[in-house]
Amino acid sequence: MKRFVLTAALAALAGGLVMSLPVRTAQATMNFKNAFEAKYVKADSADAAEQALAAAVKEAKCNVCHTGTSKKMRNAYGKALDQLLDKAEKDPVKITEALEKVAAEKSNPEDANSRTFGELLKEGKLPGAN
């Protein structure tokens, strides 16, 4: 019985310690998402392309930059941003500057005729879904 009480007390103590630890959030990811949406998503626009992009971003969520189920897997747009940004970047100005630089890049660097990420966005398409 003493063992049971001791085990239960230790389990409660360990659970309490774990619950009191600060929770780490995906803050950097939210910073990127917020900067992207502030720059490109205009849900209340009358423009059909802007409405289409807003709907696509809402549905895609993290897959605007990522692909698959792992956040380590990035689409072409996510890879281009990854070259310019550290995942811990929090400065919205630097994030917006990186978004602007990437917008000028070809969506498929191997195809000289491919549209830029910015052109895809203006057409109401997700940038990584060329």
Backbone as a chain_set.jsonl record, in Angstrom:
{"seq": "MKRFVLTAALAALAGGLVMSLPVRTAQATMNFKNAFEAKYVKADSADAAEQALAAAVKEAKCNVCHTGTSKKMRNAYGKALDQLLDKAEKDPVKITEALEKVAAEKSNPEDANSRTFGELLKEGKLPGAN", "coords": {"N": [[0.828, -1.191, 0.0], [1.986, 1.194, 0.753], [3.772, 1.567, -1.313], [2.052, 1.987, -3.459], [0.795, 4.397, -2.748], [3.034, 6.051, -2.629], [3.916, 5.887, -5.304], [1.689, 6.991, -6.618], [1.741, 9.567, -5.537], [4.217, 10.508, -6.525], [3.664, 10.404, -9.252], [1.632, 12.313, -9.446], [3.036, 14.567, -8.655], [4.986, 14.74, -10.692], [3.302, 15.087, -12.887], [2.208, 17.554, -12.209], [4.489, 19.165, -12.371], [5.122, 18.996, -15.077], [2.859, 20.189, -16.162], [3.214, 22.775, -15.285], [5.279, 23.782, -16.749], [6.422, 26.152, -19.186], [4.544, 26.593, -22.15], [5.581, 25.959, -25.358], [5.02, 27.654, -28.301], [4.236, 27.669, -31.803], [5.446, 30.141, -32.62], [7.133, 31.509, -34.473], [6.267, 30.432, -36.88], [3.658, 31.365, -36.903], [4.223, 34.063, -37.138], [5.223, 34.178, -39.756], [2.987, 33.288, -41.173], [1.095, 35.261, -40.481], [2.314, 37.572, -41.575], [2.355, 36.891, -44.292], [-0.407, 36.659, -44.824], [-1.232, 39.278, -44.215], [-0.007, 40.67, -46.251], [-0.896, 39.476, -48.689], [-3.522, 38.311, -48.558], [-6.784, 39.145, -49.133], [-9.644, 38.974, -48.18], [-12.079, 40.308, -48.272], [-12.193, 41.52, -50.705], [-13.356, 42.633, -53.917], [-12.308, 41.619, -56.151], [-11.947, 38.815, -58.194], [-9.693, 37.113, -58.351], [-8.302, 37.747, -56.01], [-10.185, 36.945, -54.114], [-10.222, 34.215, -54.677], [-7.603, 33.505, -53.981], [-7.66, 34.087, -51.225], [-9.522, 32.175, -50.358], [-8.16, 29.84, -51.072], [-5.863, 30.001, -49.467], [-7.018, 29.915, -46.951], [-8.007, 27.309, -46.952], [-5.674, 25.806, -47.429], [-3.952, 26.411, -45.315], [-1.184, 25.737, -43.423], [0.025, 24.573, -45.561], [0.561, 26.413, -47.49], [3.199, 26.985, -47.558], [4.29, 24.554, -46.87], [4.4, 20.976, -47.435], [2.816, 17.796, -47.464], [2.724, 15.988, -44.34], [4.615, 16.659, -42.497], [6.264, 19.366, -40.983], [8.778, 19.839, -41.789], [8.893, 19.358, -44.414], [8.857, 21.154, -47.314], [7.215, 23.043, -49.862], [7.996, 24.405, -53.149], [7.789, 27.191, -52.819], [7.985, 27.466, -50.023], [10.582, 26.468, -49.695], [12.052, 28.441, -51.016], [11.567, 30.65, -49.368], [12.716, 29.675, -47.055], [15.396, 29.846, -47.649], [15.918, 32.502, -47.212], [15.006, 33.229, -44.699], [15.376, 32.696, -41.224], [13.969, 30.219, -39.161], [13.332, 31.196, -36.686], [12.875, 33.849, -36.975], [11.364, 36.889, -36.134], [10.846, 39.47, -36.758], [8.596, 41.474, -38.36], [9.074, 43.183, -40.52], [11.413, 42.207, -41.753], [10.451, 39.712, -42.49], [8.423, 40.414, -44.296], [9.992, 41.663, -46.247], [11.414, 39.443, -47.167], [9.281, 37.965, -48.235], [8.63, 39.624, -50.375], [10.99, 39.495, -51.924], [11.02, 36.791, -52.613], [8.697, 36.665, -54.083], [9.447, 37.648, -56.531], [10.908, 35.626, -57.639], [11.263, 32.819, -59.882], [8.764, 30.32, -60.071], [9.433, 27.802, -60.773], [12.576, 27.173, -60.968], [13.995, 25.758, -62.885], [12.662, 26.053, -65.212], [12.568, 28.411, -67.557], [10.358, 29.698, -68.508], [8.495, 29.623, -66.537], [6.1, 31.017, -64.287], [6.464, 33.699, -61.926], [6.511, 33.507, -58.312], [5.065, 35.645, -57.331], [3.452, 36.333, -59.532], [1.798, 34.09, -59.662], [0.444, 34.426, -57.227], [-0.933, 36.828, -57.744], [-2.664, 35.887, -59.641], [-4.396, 34.529, -58.109], [-3.648, 32.089, -57.161], [-2.105, 29.513, -55.182], [1.255, 29.943, -54.179], [3.086, 27.82, -54.008], [2.061, 25.776, -55.439], [2.631, 25.397, -58.133]], "CA": [[0.0, 0.0, 0.0], [2.881, 2.348, 0.79], [4.302, 1.724, -2.662], [1.002, 2.552, -4.292], [0.633, 5.8, -2.356], [4.252, 6.744, -3.048], [3.882, 5.966, -6.76], [0.639, 7.945, -6.981], [2.213, 10.898, -5.164], [5.246, 10.883, -7.484], [3.011, 10.642, -10.542], [0.936, 13.597, -9.337], [4.064, 15.601, -8.617], [5.556, 14.828, -12.036], [2.269, 15.692, -13.734], [2.119, 18.972, -11.859], [5.668, 19.851, -12.9], [4.985, 19.08, -16.528], [1.802, 21.153, -16.46], [3.649, 24.121, -14.941], [6.297, 24.233, -17.688], [5.859, 27.033, -20.213], [4.187, 25.932, -23.392], [6.206, 26.576, -26.535], [4.109, 27.697, -29.435], [4.868, 27.842, -33.11], [5.392, 31.586, -32.789], [7.76, 31.933, -35.728], [5.376, 30.031, -37.948], [2.547, 32.313, -36.894], [4.73, 35.324, -37.668], [5.278, 34.042, -41.209], [1.602, 33.193, -41.642], [0.464, 36.571, -40.331], [2.906, 38.497, -42.542], [1.88, 36.478, -45.617], [-1.813, 37.021, -44.95], [-1.339, 40.731, -44.24], [0.467, 41.15, -47.548], [-1.543, 38.909, -49.866], [-4.901, 37.833, -48.427], [-7.786, 40.216, -49.055], [-10.874, 38.194, -48.251], [-13.239, 41.159, -48.543], [-11.984, 42.154, -51.998], [-14.315, 42.327, -54.979], [-11.538, 40.994, -57.221], [-12.119, 37.352, -58.178], [-8.409, 36.461, -58.068], [-8.003, 37.932, -54.576], [-11.11, 36.072, -53.381], [-9.764, 32.835, -54.89], [-6.409, 33.315, -53.165], [-8.07, 34.047, -49.822], [-10.146, 30.863, -50.116], [-7.12, 28.808, -51.166], [-5.009, 30.12, -48.28], [-7.814, 29.432, -45.812], [-8.071, 25.847, -47.036], [-4.33, 25.222, -47.386], [-3.343, 26.682, -44.009], [0.277, 25.645, -43.399], [0.506, 24.062, -46.841], [0.969, 27.493, -48.386], [4.664, 26.821, -47.632], [4.681, 23.175, -46.573], [3.736, 19.9, -48.164], [2.78, 16.579, -46.653], [2.294, 16.115, -42.947], [5.732, 17.117, -41.677], [6.616, 20.771, -41.189], [10.109, 19.88, -42.383], [8.713, 19.224, -45.856], [8.42, 22.427, -47.877], [7.028, 23.115, -51.307], [8.978, 25.299, -53.773], [7.674, 28.51, -52.187], [8.55, 27.324, -48.687], [12.033, 26.315, -49.825], [12.608, 29.75, -51.369], [11.532, 31.469, -48.145], [13.661, 29.101, -46.102], [16.731, 30.335, -48.0], [16.057, 33.897, -46.775], [14.555, 33.435, -43.325], [15.599, 31.738, -40.151], [12.646, 29.903, -38.628], [13.101, 31.944, -35.454], [12.703, 35.265, -37.298], [10.129, 37.456, -35.601], [10.704, 40.845, -37.241], [7.669, 41.479, -39.485], [9.659, 43.897, -41.66], [12.302, 41.259, -42.433], [9.62, 38.669, -43.09], [7.78, 41.011, -45.46], [11.042, 41.833, -47.26], [11.675, 38.118, -47.743], [8.124, 37.639, -49.067], [8.746, 40.412, -51.605], [12.091, 38.947, -52.719], [10.612, 35.488, -53.135], [7.647, 36.898, -55.079], [10.099, 37.927, -57.819], [11.592, 34.423, -58.112], [10.513, 31.869, -60.698], [8.184, 29.235, -59.28], [10.203, 26.622, -61.136], [13.837, 27.723, -61.462], [14.489, 24.972, -64.017], [11.862, 26.405, -66.389], [12.676, 29.852, -67.781], [9.031, 30.216, -68.837], [7.573, 29.514, -65.403], [5.688, 32.281, -63.685], [7.058, 33.961, -60.61], [5.588, 33.269, -57.203], [4.192, 36.812, -57.27], [2.455, 36.221, -60.602], [0.823, 33.092, -59.222], [-0.373, 35.048, -56.189], [-1.836, 37.788, -58.399], [-3.676, 35.106, -60.36], [-5.25, 33.89, -57.126], [-3.175, 30.714, -56.96], [-1.095, 29.32, -54.137], [2.56, 30.046, -54.799], [3.836, 26.564, -54.02], [1.309, 24.757, -56.177], [2.805, 25.691, -59.559]], "C": [[0.87, 1.251, 0.0], [3.455, 2.628, -0.595], [3.298, 2.406, -3.582], [0.835, 4.048, -4.008], [1.852, 6.601, -2.814], [4.28, 6.922, -4.571], [2.854, 6.996, -7.222], [1.081, 9.375, -6.674], [3.29, 11.389, -6.144], [4.65, 11.19, -8.86], [2.295, 11.995, -10.54], [1.928, 14.748, -9.349], [4.669, 15.803, -10.004], [4.555, 15.472, -12.988], [2.124, 17.173, -13.469], [3.291, 19.763, -12.392], [5.572, 20.031, -14.409], [3.954, 20.134, -16.89], [2.245, 22.582, -16.167], [4.735, 24.651, -15.865], [5.67, 25.153, -18.724], [5.622, 26.266, -21.501], [4.842, 26.684, -24.537], [5.213, 26.527, -27.679], [4.903, 27.836, -30.722], [4.831, 29.322, -33.465], [5.991, 32.037, -34.113], [6.852, 31.6, -36.904], [4.187, 30.978, -38.028], [2.996, 33.664, -37.432], [4.775, 35.291, -39.188], [3.865, 34.057, -41.788], [0.931, 34.561, -41.588], [1.0, 37.576, -41.342], [2.425, 38.168, -43.957], [0.439, 36.934, -45.809], [-2.006, 38.534, -44.999], [-0.968, 41.283, -45.616], [-0.422, 40.706, -48.705], [-3.028, 38.581, -49.747], [-5.851, 39.008, -48.197], [-9.159, 39.564, -49.247], [-12.087, 39.046, -48.624], [-13.132, 41.89, -49.882], [-13.091, 41.756, -52.982], [-13.635, 41.617, -56.144], [-11.608, 39.472, -57.097], [-10.82, 36.632, -57.833], [-8.059, 36.583, -56.587], [-8.925, 37.084, -53.711], [-10.664, 34.613, -53.489], [-8.534, 32.552, -54.037], [-6.774, 33.218, -51.691], [-8.68, 32.695, -49.474], [-9.101, 29.753, -50.135], [-6.216, 28.819, -49.942], [-5.744, 29.585, -47.054], [-7.867, 27.909, -45.79], [-6.697, 25.216, -46.842], [-3.675, 25.333, -46.021], [-1.818, 26.629, -44.117], [0.856, 25.188, -44.739], [0.683, 25.153, -47.895], [2.474, 27.353, -48.606], [5.116, 25.365, -47.486], [3.92, 22.196, -47.45], [3.758, 18.654, -47.284], [2.359, 16.876, -45.226], [3.393, 16.633, -42.027], [6.048, 18.568, -41.997], [8.028, 20.921, -41.748], [10.036, 19.788, -43.908], [8.128, 20.529, -46.397], [8.198, 22.295, -49.38], [8.042, 24.121, -51.864], [8.97, 26.686, -53.135], [8.294, 28.493, -50.785], [10.062, 27.183, -48.71], [12.689, 27.655, -50.146], [12.622, 30.675, -50.149], [12.553, 30.981, -47.123], [15.093, 29.564, -46.385], [16.981, 31.736, -47.445], [15.762, 34.121, -45.3], [14.989, 32.319, -42.402], [14.238, 31.465, -39.523], [12.322, 30.636, -37.331], [12.88, 33.438, -35.711], [11.347, 35.768, -36.813], [9.86, 38.852, -36.14], [9.786, 40.869, -38.462], [8.209, 42.205, -40.719], [10.567, 42.959, -42.451], [11.508, 40.154, -43.127], [8.956, 39.199, -44.357], [8.784, 41.238, -46.587], [11.351, 40.506, -47.946], [10.518, 37.691, -48.646], [8.21, 38.364, -50.408], [9.856, 39.885, -52.504], [11.684, 37.632, -53.372], [9.538, 35.652, -54.209], [8.238, 37.125, -56.465], [10.78, 36.698, -58.415], [10.665, 33.554, -58.956], [9.993, 30.739, -59.818], [8.844, 27.896, -59.589], [11.512, 27.112, -61.749], [14.402, 26.989, -62.675], [13.759, 25.294, -65.316], [11.865, 27.924, -66.543], [11.324, 30.482, -68.084], [8.051, 30.152, -67.67], [7.268, 30.901, -64.845], [6.405, 32.463, -62.353], [6.026, 33.623, -59.543], [4.6, 34.427, -57.102], [3.109, 36.79, -58.335], [1.38, 35.207, -60.231], [-0.117, 33.679, -58.18], [-1.373, 36.029, -56.797], [-2.947, 37.096, -59.175], [-4.638, 34.395, -59.4], [-4.882, 32.455, -56.829], [-2.161, 30.664, -55.823], [0.28, 29.294, -54.777], [3.331, 28.739, -54.897], [3.174, 25.47, -54.823], [1.434, 24.963, -57.671], [2.451, 24.487, -60.345]], "O": [[0.552, 2.243, -0.657], [3.604, 3.783, -0.996], [3.647, 3.282, -4.373], [0.746, 4.857, -4.932], [1.709, 7.71, -3.33], [4.631, 7.994, -5.064], [3.131, 7.785, -8.125], [0.825, 10.288, -7.459], [3.276, 12.552, -6.547], [5.082, 12.12, -9.541], [2.35, 12.732, -11.525], [1.689, 15.78, -9.977], [4.843, 16.943, -10.437], [4.928, 16.312, -13.807], [1.938, 17.96, -14.397], [3.126, 20.906, -12.819], [5.901, 21.09, -14.943], [4.159, 20.897, -17.834], [1.699, 23.519, -16.751], [5.087, 25.828, -15.793], [4.515, 24.962, -19.104], [6.409, 25.4, -21.883], [4.679, 27.897, -24.671], [4.641, 25.48, -27.98], [6.107, 28.092, -30.702], [4.259, 29.712, -34.483], [5.404, 32.871, -34.803], [6.694, 32.407, -37.82], [3.762, 31.348, -39.123], [2.227, 34.342, -38.113], [4.406, 36.267, -39.84], [3.588, 34.75, -42.767], [0.273, 34.97, -42.544], [0.23, 38.353, -41.908], [2.123, 39.074, -44.733], [0.102, 37.527, -46.834], [-2.854, 39.023, -45.746], [-1.561, 42.257, -46.08], [-0.676, 41.494, -49.616], [-3.729, 38.576, -50.759], [-5.74, 39.75, -47.221], [-9.742, 39.604, -50.33], [-13.028, 38.539, -49.234], [-13.92, 42.796, -50.15], [-13.675, 40.677, -52.879], [-14.306, 41.077, -57.024], [-11.358, 38.914, -56.028], [-10.839, 35.644, -57.099], [-7.573, 35.628, -55.981], [-8.497, 36.559, -52.683], [-10.721, 33.867, -52.511], [-8.428, 31.483, -53.435], [-6.255, 32.357, -50.98], [-8.389, 32.133, -48.419], [-9.146, 28.835, -49.315], [-5.844, 27.761, -49.435], [-5.161, 28.887, -46.224], [-7.781, 27.294, -44.727], [-6.574, 24.198, -46.162], [-2.926, 24.445, -45.614], [-1.232, 27.425, -44.85], [2.038, 25.395, -45.014], [0.929, 24.853, -49.063], [2.966, 27.576, -49.712], [6.203, 25.0, -47.932], [2.94, 22.543, -48.109], [4.647, 18.5, -46.446], [1.718, 17.89, -44.948], [3.116, 17.009, -40.888], [6.094, 18.952, -43.166], [8.426, 22.019, -42.139], [11.001, 20.104, -44.604], [7.045, 20.953, -45.991], [8.891, 21.547, -50.07], [8.867, 24.635, -51.109], [10.027, 27.285, -52.934], [9.036, 29.402, -50.417], [10.75, 27.719, -47.841], [13.753, 27.973, -49.615], [13.592, 31.401, -49.932], [13.172, 31.777, -46.416], [15.907, 29.663, -45.468], [18.132, 32.118, -47.231], [16.223, 35.102, -44.717], [14.968, 31.144, -42.766], [13.436, 32.386, -39.368], [11.162, 30.689, -36.922], [12.716, 34.208, -34.766], [10.316, 35.142, -37.056], [8.751, 39.365, -35.992], [10.156, 40.335, -39.507], [7.836, 41.871, -41.844], [10.5, 42.92, -43.679], [11.861, 39.719, -44.223], [8.929, 38.512, -45.379], [8.46, 41.027, -47.756], [11.53, 40.456, -49.163], [10.747, 37.115, -49.709], [7.901, 37.788, -51.451], [9.687, 39.831, -53.722], [11.973, 37.395, -54.545], [9.479, 34.858, -55.147], [7.592, 36.824, -57.468], [11.188, 36.724, -59.576], [9.448, 33.554, -58.77], [10.696, 30.26, -58.928], [8.818, 26.975, -58.773], [11.55, 27.433, -62.936], [15.209, 27.551, -63.415], [14.176, 24.865, -66.392], [11.241, 28.636, -65.756], [11.165, 31.692, -67.927], [6.903, 30.578, -67.799], [8.081, 31.822, -64.929], [6.884, 31.506, -61.744], [4.838, 33.472, -59.825], [3.422, 34.211, -56.819], [1.972, 37.184, -58.074], [0.193, 35.439, -60.459], [-1.327, 33.463, -58.235], [-2.537, 36.053, -56.398], [-4.035, 37.647, -59.348], [-5.583, 33.738, -59.836], [-5.694, 31.69, -56.308], [-1.461, 31.637, -55.543], [0.452, 28.676, -55.827], [4.155, 28.58, -55.797], [3.678, 24.348, -54.88], [0.477, 24.74, -58.412], [2.524, 24.508, -61.573]]}, "num_chains": 1, "name": "protein.A"}
